[in-house]
Amino acid sequence: MNRIYYFTGTGNSLHIAKTIQQSIEDTELISVTDVLSAKDKIVIKGDRVGFIFPVYFARLPVVVQNFMERIDCIQANFTFSIITGGGLFGSLLKELNKILIKKNSQLDAGYLIKMPSNHPKIAHLQKRTNNEILQVASSKMEKIKIVVEHKKPNELVVSPMIIGGLITRFAFKKPYMQSQLGELDKVFSVNESCVNCRKCVAYCPVNNISLDKGHVEWLHQCINCARCYHLCPQSAIQFGSDTMERYLNPIIEIEELS
């Protein structure tokens, strides 16, 4: 059995995980947030074991960091990771590998894949269209599937924009600390379009939203995935004064994120 542990906000990393699953038999997809909801130590076993998730603030997302810290041991013949994001990955794969080495494991292969941005504050910096970005990602995945299928070790990819990544990492220090404290939901609000459908409550991967007596409330455990913003069917959830076209990865069904 092969196992892929993934975290996704609006479907990009799940898209990549499903692409691997469809090309390699006996591959199980496991949501990181589902595993974290259990209190047991995390023991990971499999022939091929993968970790697929986005980059947040030039770092591991807090939820992924928590997951990694909870891992007791990893038993695998081939371990790989694919990190998705809008760019500025830096040496994140090597940082992840250091964590795994402490668990008596290590990455045999690791890749960085640019995907469409879903963050309202920075999406306007994206120069290519979503379709163009997804086409490049699809081409890259064809090569990655072969590596994973044949269990071919490779040197971990480091972003060529390493200096920019370091600068961004420093610039993102404050919001990253806020994400550790769960305070990033202070930017969200709801306008009069809200129909109390409770979809935001169902979609939040960390149960950070409640709806009591018709009032949507964020509970300050936000992990910065922006899923509630993008998946609100009425576009009633606002991200401060920042706006963008609502985004769901085109091969992902909305029910897969509930």
Phi and psi in degrees as GROMACS dihedral restraints (atoms count N, CA, C in turn):
[ dihedral_restraints ]
;  ai    aj    ak    al  type     phi  dphi    fc
    3     4     5     6     1  -105.7    20    10
    4     5     6     7     1   145.3    20    10
    6     7     8     9     1  -132.6    20    10
    7     8     9    10     1   134.8    20    10
    9    10    11    12     1  -119.7    20    10
   10    11    12    13     1   121.8    20    10
   12    13    14    15     1   -98.4    20    10
   13    14    15    16     1   126.4    20    10
   15    16    17    18     1  -134.5    20    10
   16    17    18    19     1   154.3    20    10
   18    19    20    21     1  -129.7    20    10
   19    20    21    22     1   137.3    20    10
   21    22    23    24     1  -142.7    20    10
   22    23    24    25     1   147.0    20    10
   24    25    26    27     1   -94.4    20    10
   25    26    27    28     1   -65.2    20    10
   27    28    29    30     1  -120.7    20    10
   28    29    30    31     1    25.4    20    10
   30    31    32    33     1   106.5    20    10
   31    32    33    34     1   -11.1    20    10
   33    34    35    36     1   -61.5    20    10
   34    35    36    37     1   -48.5    20    10
   36    37    38    39     1   -70.8    20    10
   37    38    39    40     1   -32.7    20    10
   39    40    41    42     1   -66.0    20    10
   40    41    42    43     1   -37.8    20    10
   42    43    44    45     1   -54.5    20    10
   43    44    45    46     1   -49.3    20    10
   45    46    47    48     1   -64.4    20    10
   46    47    48    49     1   -43.1    20    10
   48    49    50    51     1   -62.1    20    10
   49    50    51    52     1   -41.6    20    10
   51    52    53    54     1   -67.5    20    10
   52    53    54    55     1   -33.3    20    10
   54    55    56    57     1   -62.5    20    10
   55    56    57    58     1   -42.2    20    10
   57    58    59    60     1   -66.1    20    10
   58    59    60    61     1   -45.9    20    10
   60    61    62    63     1   -58.9    20    10
   61    62    63    64     1   -40.4    20    10
   63    64    65    66     1   -70.5    20    10
   64    65    66    67     1   -19.1    20    10
   66    67    68    69     1  -101.0    20    10
   67    68    69    70     1   -13.0    20    10
   69    70    71    72     1  -127.7    20    10
   70    71    72    73     1   120.8    20    10
   72    73    74    75     1   -64.1    20    10
   73    74    75    76     1   157.4    20    10
   75    76    77    78     1    55.6    20    10
   76    77    78    79     1    46.8    20    10
   78    79    80    81     1  -114.5    20    10
   79    80    81    82     1   122.9    20    10
   81    82    83    84     1  -102.8    20    10
   82    83    84    85     1   133.5    20    10
   84    85    86    87     1   -97.0    20    10
   85    86    87    88     1   131.4    20    10
   87    88    89    90     1  -129.7    20    10
   88    89    90    91     1   123.5    20    10
   90    91    92    93     1   -75.1    20    10
   91    92    93    94     1   129.3    20    10
   93    94    95    96     1   -57.2    20    10
   94    95    96    97     1   -41.3    20    10
   96    97    98    99     1   -68.5    20    10
   97    98    99   100     1   -30.6    20    10
   99   100   101   102     1   -66.4    20    10
  100   101   102   103     1   -41.6    20    10
  102   103   104   105     1   -65.2    20    10
  103   104   105   106     1   -40.5    20    10
  105   106   107   108     1   -67.3    20    10
  106   107   108   109     1   -21.7    20    10
  108   109   110   111     1   -70.1    20    10
  109   110   111   112     1   -19.2    20    10
  111   112   113   114     1   -86.2    20    10
  112   113   114   115     1   154.1    20    10
  114   115   116   117     1   -95.1    20    10
  115   116   117   118     1    -8.6    20    10
  117   118   119   120     1   -71.2    20    10
  118   119   120   121     1   159.7    20    10
  120   121   122   123     1   -65.2    20    10
  121   122   123   124     1   150.1    20    10
  123   124   125   126     1   -96.3    20    10
  124   125   126   127     1   116.8    20    10
  126   127   128   129     1  -113.0    20    10
  127   128   129   130     1   124.8    20    10
  129   130   131   132     1  -113.3    20    10
  130   131   132   133     1   124.1    20    10
  132   133   134   135     1  -133.4    20    10
  133   134   135   136     1   142.9    20    10
  135   136   137   138     1   172.4    20    10
  136   137   138   139     1   161.9    20    10
  138   139   140   141     1   -67.5    20    10
  139   140   141   142     1   -62.0    20    10
  141   142   143   144     1  -106.8    20    10
  142   143   144   145     1   132.6    20    10
  144   145   146   147     1  -126.0    20    10
  145   146   147   148     1   126.3    20    10
  147   148   149   150     1  -121.8    20    10
  148   149   150   151     1   151.6    20    10
  150   151   152   153     1  -125.3    20    10
  151   152   153   154     1   116.6    20    10
  153   154   155   156     1  -127.1    20    10
  154   155   156   157     1   124.4    20    10
  156   157   158   159     1  -164.1    20    10
  157   158   159   160     1   165.1    20    10
  159   160   161   162     1   -86.5    20    10
  160   161   162   163     1   165.3    20    10
  162   163   164   165     1   -93.9    20    10
  163   164   165   166     1   135.0    20    10
  165   166   167   168     1  -123.9    20    10
  166   167   168   169     1   126.6    20    10
  168   169   170   171     1    56.0    20    10
  169   170   171   172     1    35.5    20    10
  171   172   173   174     1    62.3    20    10
  172   173   174   175     1    24.7    20    10
  174   175   176   177     1  -141.6    20    10
  175   176   177   178     1   173.8    20    10
  177   178   179   180     1   -64.2    20    10
  178   179   180   181     1   137.2    20    10
  180   181   182   183     1   -57.2    20    10
  181   182   183   184     1   145.4    20    10
  183   184   185   186     1   -55.0    20    10
  184   185   186   187     1   -40.1    20    10
  186   187   188   189     1   -65.1    20    10
  187   188   189   190     1   -35.1    20    10
  189   190   191   192     1   -72.0    20    10
  190   191   192   193     1   -40.4    20    10
  192   193   194   195     1   -58.0    20    10
  193   194   195   196     1   -45.4    20    10
  195   196   197   198     1   -62.0    20    10
  196   197   198   199     1   -40.8    20    10
  198   199   200   201     1   -61.7    20    10
  199   200   201   202     1   -47.2    20    10
  201   202   203   204     1   -62.0    20    10
  202   203   204   205     1   -38.9    20    10
  204   205   206   207     1   -67.5    20    10
  205   206   207   208     1   -27.3    20    10
  207   208   209   210     1   -81.9    20    10
  208   209   210   211     1   -12.8    20    10
  210   211   212   213     1   -66.8    20    10
  211   212   213   214     1   127.5    20    10
  213   214   215   216     1   -87.1    20    10
  214   215   216   217     1   -44.8    20    10
  216   217   218   219     1  -159.3    20    10
  217   218   219   220     1   158.3    20    10
  219   220   221   222     1  -128.2    20    10
  220   221   222   223     1   125.6    20    10
  222   223   224   225     1  -121.0    20    10
  223   224   225   226     1   106.6    20    10
  225   226   227   228     1  -150.8    20    10
  226   227   228   229     1   151.1    20    10
  228   229   230   231     1   -85.5    20    10
  229   230   231   232     1   -23.4    20    10
  231   232   233   234     1  -151.7    20    10
  232   233   234   235     1   122.5    20    10
  234   235   236   237     1  -118.7    20    10
  235   236   237   238     1   130.7    20    10
  237   238   239   240     1  -139.9    20    10
  238   239   240   241     1   164.9    20    10
  240   241   242   243     1  -143.4    20    10
  241   242   243   244     1   145.0    20    10
  243   244   245   246     1  -129.1    20    10
  244   245   246   247     1   122.2    20    10
  246   247   248   249     1  -108.8    20    10
  247   248   249   250     1   128.8    20    10
  249   250   251   252     1  -106.0    20    10
  250   251   252   253     1   160.7    20    10
  252   253   254   255     1   163.6    20    10
  253   254   255   256     1   179.1    20    10
  255   256   257   258     1   -82.5    20    10
  256   257   258   259     1   -11.5    20    10
  258   259   260   261     1   140.5    20    10
  259   260   261   262     1  -176.0    20    10
  261   262   263   264     1    55.8    20    10
  262   263   264   265     1    54.5    20    10
  264   265   266   267     1   -80.6    20    10
  265   266   267   268     1   -25.3    20    10
  267   268   269   270     1    60.8    20    10
  268   269   270   271     1  -138.9    20    10
  270   271   272   273     1  -104.4    20    10
  271   272   273   274     1    36.8    20    10
  273   274   275   276     1   -60.5    20    10
  274   275   276   277     1   -37.2    20    10
  276   277   278   279     1   -63.5    20    10
  277   278   279   280     1   -38.5    20    10
  279   280   281   282     1   -68.7    20    10
  280   281   282   283     1   -34.5    20    10
  282   283   284   285     1   -66.0    20    10
  283   284   285   286     1   -42.2    20    10
  285   286   287   288     1   -61.9    20    10
  286   287   288   289     1   -40.5    20    10
  288   289   290   291     1   -62.4    20    10
  289   290   291   292     1   -37.4    20    10
  291   292   293   294     1   -61.1    20    10
  292   293   294   295     1   -38.4    20    10
  294   295   296   297     1   -64.6    20    10
  295   296   297   298     1   -43.5    20    10
  297   298   299   300     1   -67.7    20    10
  298   299   300   301     1   -34.3    20    10
  300   301   302   303     1   -61.0    20    10
  301   302   303   304     1   -35.8    20    10
  303   304   305   306     1   -66.7    20    10
  304   305   306   307     1   -18.1    20    10
  306   307   308   309     1   -98.4    20    10
  307   308   309   310     1    16.6    20    10
  309   310   311   312     1    61.7    20    10
  310   311   312   313     1    37.2    20    10
  312   313   314   315     1  -138.7    20    10
  313   314   315   316     1  -176.4    20    10
  315   316   317   318     1  -168.4    20    10
  316   317   318   319     1   161.3    20    10
  318   319   320   321     1   -80.0    20    10
  319   320   321   322     1   130.4    20    10
  321   322   323   324     1   -87.1    20    10
  322   323   324   325     1   -24.8    20    10
  324   325   326   327     1  -155.3    20    10
  325   326   327   328     1   149.6    20    10
  327   328   329   330     1  -156.0    20    10
  328   329   330   331     1   141.4    20    10
  330   331   332   333     1  -137.7    20    10
  331   332   333   334     1   155.3    20    10
  333   334   335   336     1  -116.9    20    10
  334   335   336   337     1   129.8    20    10
  336   337   338   339     1  -129.2    20    10
  337   338   339   340     1   122.2    20    10
  339   340   341   342     1   -73.1    20    10
  340   341   342   343     1   132.2    20    10
  342   343   344   345     1  -132.8    20    10
  343   344   345   346     1   165.5    20    10
  345   346   347   348     1   -58.3    20    10
  346   347   348   349     1   139.0    20    10
  348   349   350   351     1   -73.9    20    10
  349   350   351   352     1   143.8    20    10
  351   352   353   354     1  -121.3    20    10
  352   353   354   355     1    11.6    20    10
  354   355   356   357     1   -98.7    20    10
  355   356   357   358     1   117.2    20    10
  357   358   359   360     1   -56.8    20    10
  358   359   360   361     1   -25.9    20    10
  360   361   362   363     1   -79.0    20    10
  361   362   363   364     1   -25.0    20    10
  363   364   365   366     1  -123.7    20    10
  364   365   366   367     1    -2.3    20    10
  366   367   368   369     1   -60.1    20    10
  367   368   369   370     1   -30.2    20    10
  369   370   371   372     1   -67.1    20    10
  370   371   372   373     1   -13.7    20    10
  372   373   374   375     1   -79.8    20    10
  373   374   375   376     1   -12.5    20    10
  375   376   377   378     1   -69.0    20    10
  376   377   378   379     1   125.1    20    10
  378   379   380   381     1   -91.6    20    10
  379   380   381   382     1   -30.3    20    10
  381   382   383   384     1   -95.8    20    10
  382   383   384   385     1   160.2    20    10
  384   385   386   387     1   -73.3    20    10
  385   386   387   388     1   161.4    20    10
  387   388   389   390     1   -57.1    20    10
  388   389   390   391     1   -43.2    20    10
  390   391   392   393     1   -62.1    20    10
  391   392   393   394     1   -40.7    20    10
  393   394   395   396     1   -63.7    20    10
  394   395   396   397     1   -42.9    20    10
  396   397   398   399     1   -64.5    20    10
  397   398   399   400     1   -42.2    20    10
  399   400   401   402     1   -67.2    20    10
  400   401   402   403     1   -33.3    20    10
  402   403   404   405     1   -65.9    20    10
  403   404   405   406     1   -42.8    20    10
  405   406   407   408     1   -64.2    20    10
  406   407   408   409     1   -42.2    20    10
  408   409   410   411     1   -62.2    20    10
  409   410   411   412     1   -40.6    20    10
  411   412   413   414     1   -62.3    20    10
  412   413   414   415     1   -41.7    20    10
  414   415   416   417     1   -63.5    20    10
  415   416   417   418     1   -40.8    20    10
  417   418   419   420     1   -66.1    20    10
  418   419   420   421     1   -37.1    20    10
  420   421   422   423     1   -66.0    20    10
  421   422   423   424     1   -29.1    20    10
  423   424   425   426     1   -59.5    20    10
  424   425   426   427     1   -40.1    20    10
  426   427   428   429     1   -73.5    20    10
  427   428   429   430     1   -38.8    20    10
  429   430   431   432     1   -66.4    20    10
  430   431   432   433     1   -38.8    20    10
  432   433   434   435     1   -58.6    20    10
  433   434   435   436     1   -38.5    20    10
  435   436   437   438     1   -66.4    20    10
  436   437   438   439     1   -42.3    20    10
  438   439   440   441     1   -60.8    20    10
  439   440   441   442     1   -46.7    20    10
  441   442   443   444     1   -68.4    20    10
  442   443   444   445     1   -43.0    20    10
  444   445   446   447     1   -59.7    20    10
  445   446   447   448     1   -43.0    20    10
  447   448   449   450     1   -95.1    20    10
  448   449   450   451     1     3.5    20    10
  450   451   452   453     1    52.7    20    10
  451   452   453   454     1    54.6    20    10
  453   454   455   456     1   -96.3    20    10
  454   455   456   457     1   112.7    20    10
  456   457   458   459     1   -62.7    20    10
  457   458   459   460     1   148.2    20    10
  459   460   461   462     1  -146.6    20    10
  460   461   462   463     1   160.6    20    10
  462   463   464   465     1   -67.5    20    10
  463   464   465   466     1   138.7    20    10
  465   466   467   468     1   -65.2    20    10
  466   467   468   469     1   134.4    20    10
  468   469   470   471     1   -73.9    20    10
  469   470   471   472     1   135.5    20    10
  471   472   473   474     1  -117.3    20    10
  472   473   474   475     1   135.1    20    10
  474   475   476   477     1   -60.5    20    10
  475   476   477   478     1   135.6    20    10
  477   478   479   480     1   -66.6    20    10
  478   479   480   481     1   -17.0    20    10
  480   481   482   483     1   -94.8    20    10
  481   482   483   484     1    47.6    20    10
  483   484   485   486     1   -62.3    20    10
  484   485   486   487     1   -40.4    20    10
  486   487   488   489     1   -66.7    20    10
  487   488   489   490     1   -45.3    20    10
  489   490   491   492     1   -60.4    20    10
  490   491   492   493     1   -35.7    20    10
  492   493   494   495     1   -65.1    20    10
  493   494   495   496     1   -40.3    20    10
  495   496   497   498     1   -66.2    20    10
  496   497   498   499     1   -40.8    20    10
  498   499   500   501     1   -64.0    20    10
  499   500   501   502     1   -44.9    20    10
  501   502   503   504     1   -64.1    20    10
  502   503   504   505     1   -39.6    20    10
  504   505   506   507     1   -58.7    20    10
  505   506   507   508     1   -42.0    20    10
  507   508   509   510     1   -67.2    20    10
  508   509   510   511     1   -42.5    20    10
  510   511   512   513     1   -64.8    20    10
  511   512   513   514     1   -31.1    20    10
  513   514   515   516     1   -89.4    20    10
  514   515   516   517     1     6.8    20    10
  516   517   518   519     1   -58.6    20    10
  517   518   519   520     1   -44.3    20    10
  519   520   521   522     1   -67.0    20    10
  520   521   522   523     1   -51.1    20    10
  522   523   524   525     1   -62.2    20    10
  523   524   525   526     1   -30.9    20    10
  525   526   527   528     1   -65.8    20    10
  526   527   528   529     1   -41.1    20    10
  528   529   530   531     1   -63.2    20    10
  529   530   531   532     1   -37.5    20    10
  531   532   533   534     1   -64.7    20    10
  532   533   534   535     1   -35.8    20    10
  534   535   536   537     1   -67.6    20    10
  535   536   537   538     1   -34.4    20    10
  537   538   539   540     1   -63.9    20    10
  538   539   540   541     1   -32.3    20    10
  540   541   542   543     1   -90.6    20    10
  541   542   543   544     1    -4.3    20    10
  543   544   545   546     1    74.6    20    10
  544   545   546   547     1    21.8    20    10
  546   547   548   549     1   -93.3    20    10
  547   548   549   550     1     0.5    20    10
  549   550   551   552     1   -72.4    20    10
  550   551   552   553     1   -10.9    20    10
  552   553   554   555     1   -78.6    20    10
  553   554   555   556     1    -2.6    20    10
  555   556   557   558     1   -64.8    20    10
  556   557   558   559     1   -18.5    20    10
  558   559   560   561     1   -79.1    20    10
  559   560   561   562     1   -19.1    20    10
  561   562   563   564     1   -80.8    20    10
  562   563   564   565     1   147.6    20    10
  564   565   566   567     1  -149.8    20    10
  565   566   567   568     1   170.5    20    10
  567   568   569   570     1  -126.4    20    10
  568   569   570   571     1   133.2    20    10
  570   571   572   573     1   -96.5    20    10
  571   572   573   574     1  -173.2    20    10
  573   574   575   576     1   -69.8    20    10
  574   575   576   577     1    -6.4    20    10
  576   577   578   579     1   -75.5    20    10
  577   578   579   580     1   -14.3    20    10
  579   580   581   582     1   -59.8    20    10
  580   581   582   583     1   132.0    20    10
  582   583   584   585     1  -114.9    20    10
  583   584   585   586     1    16.3    20    10
  585   586   587   588     1    56.7    20    10
  586   587   588   589     1    41.8    20    10
  588   589   590   591     1   -77.3    20    10
  589   590   591   592     1   -15.1    20    10
  591   592   593   594     1    70.7    20    10
  592   593   594   595     1    11.0    20    10
  594   595   596   597     1   -63.9    20    10
  595   596   597   598     1   -37.9    20    10
  597   598   599   600     1   -61.5    20    10
  598   599   600   601     1   -37.3    20    10
  600   601   602   603     1   -64.0    20    10
  601   602   603   604     1   -43.9    20    10
  603   604   605   606     1   -70.5    20    10
  604   605   606   607     1   -34.5    20    10
  606   607   608   609     1   -81.8    20    10
  607   608   609   610     1   -25.7    20    10
  609   610   611   612     1   -61.5    20    10
  610   611   612   613     1   123.1    20    10
  612   613   614   615     1   -72.0    20    10
  613   614   615   616     1   -14.0    20    10
  615   616   617   618     1  -121.8    20    10
  616   617   618   619     1    20.5    20    10
  618   619   620   621     1    52.8    20    10
  619   620   621   622     1    46.3    20    10
  621   622   623   624     1   -95.4    20    10
  622   623   624   625     1     2.5    20    10
  624   625   626   627     1  -125.2    20    10
  625   626   627   628     1   135.5    20    10
  627   628   629   630     1  -124.9    20    10
  628   629   630   631     1   156.6    20    10
  630   631   632   633     1  -133.3    20    10
  631   632   633   634     1   106.1    20    10
  633   634   635   636     1  -122.8    20    10
  634   635   636   637     1   121.5    20    10
  636   637   638   639     1    55.6    20    10
  637   638   639   640     1    41.3    20    10
  639   640   641   642     1    79.1    20    10
  640   641   642   643     1     9.6    20    10
  642   643   644   645     1  -115.3    20    10
  643   644   645   646     1   118.2    20    10
  645   646   647   648     1   -79.2    20    10
  646   647   648   649     1   131.6    20    10
  648   649   650   651     1  -136.6    20    10
  649   650   651   652     1   135.1    20    10
  651   652   653   654     1   -94.7    20    10
  652   653   654   655     1   139.4    20    10
  654   655   656   657     1  -102.2    20    10
  655   656   657   658     1    14.2    20    10
  657   658   659   660     1    62.9    20    10
  658   659   660   661     1    44.8    20    10
  660   661   662   663     1  -128.9    20    10
  661   662   663   664     1    26.6    20    10
  663   664   665   666     1   -65.4    20    10
  664   665   666   667     1   138.5    20    10
  666   667   668   669     1  -111.4    20    10
  667   668   669   670     1     7.4    20    10
  669   670   671   672     1    77.1    20    10
  670   671   672   673     1    25.5    20    10
  672   673   674   675     1   -82.5    20    10
  673   674   675   676     1   -19.2    20    10
  675   676   677   678     1    63.6    20    10
  676   677   678   679     1    16.7    20    10
  678   679   680   681     1   -63.7    20    10
  679   680   681   682     1   -40.9    20    10
  681   682   683   684     1   -62.2    20    10
  682   683   684   685     1   -38.9    20    10
  684   685   686   687     1   -62.6    20    10
  685   686   687   688     1   -46.4    20    10
  687   688   689   690     1   -78.8    20    10
  688   689   690   691     1   -31.9    20    10
  690   691   692   693     1   -96.4    20    10
  691   692   693   694     1    -3.9    20    10
  693   694   695   696     1   -59.2    20    10
  694   695   696   697     1   118.0    20    10
  696   697   698   699     1   -66.5    20    10
  697   698   699   700     1   -19.7    20    10
  699   700   701   702     1  -100.9    20    10
  700   701   702   703     1     0.3    20    10
  702   703   704   705     1    51.5    20    10
  703   704   705   706     1    36.9    20    10
  705   706   707   708     1   -83.6    20    10
  706   707   708   709     1   -23.1    20    10
  708   709   710   711     1   -82.1    20    10
  709   710   711   712     1   129.0    20    10
  711   712   713   714     1  -111.7    20    10
  712   713   714   715     1   149.1    20    10
  714   715   716   717     1  -111.8    20    10
  715   716   717   718     1    75.2    20    10
  717   718   719   720     1    57.1    20    10
  718   719   720   721     1  -134.5    20    10
  720   721   722   723     1   -96.7    20    10
  721   722   723   724     1     1.0    20    10
  723   724   725   726     1   -86.4    20    10
  724   725   726   727     1   139.9    20    10
  726   727   728   729     1  -137.1    20    10
  727   728   729   730     1   156.8    20    10
  729   730   731   732     1  -160.6    20    10
  730   731   732   733     1   166.1    20    10
  732   733   734   735     1   -66.2    20    10
  733   734   735   736     1   131.8    20    10
  735   736   737   738     1   -61.8    20    10
  736   737   738   739     1   141.3    20    10
  738   739   740   741     1  -129.0    20    10
  739   740   741   742     1   132.3    20    10
  741   742   743   744     1  -135.0    20    10
  742   743   744   745     1   130.9    20    10
  744   745   746   747     1   -52.4    20    10
  745   746   747   748     1   132.4    20    10
  747   748   749   750     1   -65.2    20    10
  748   749   750   751     1   -19.0    20    10
  750   751   752   753     1   -98.1    20    10
  751   752   753   754     1     1.9    20    10
  753   754   755   756     1  -102.3    20    10
  754   755   756   757     1   131.2    20    10
  756   757   758   759     1   -83.0    20    10
  757   758   759   760     1   141.1    20    10
  759   760   761   762     1   -58.5    20    10
  760   761   762   763     1   -29.8    20    10
  762   763   764   765     1   -66.2    20    10
  763   764   765   766     1   -22.3    20    10
  765   766   767   768     1   -71.0    20    10
  766   767   768   769     1   -13.0    20    10
  768   769   770   771     1  -106.2    20    10
  769   770   771   772     1     5.3    20    10
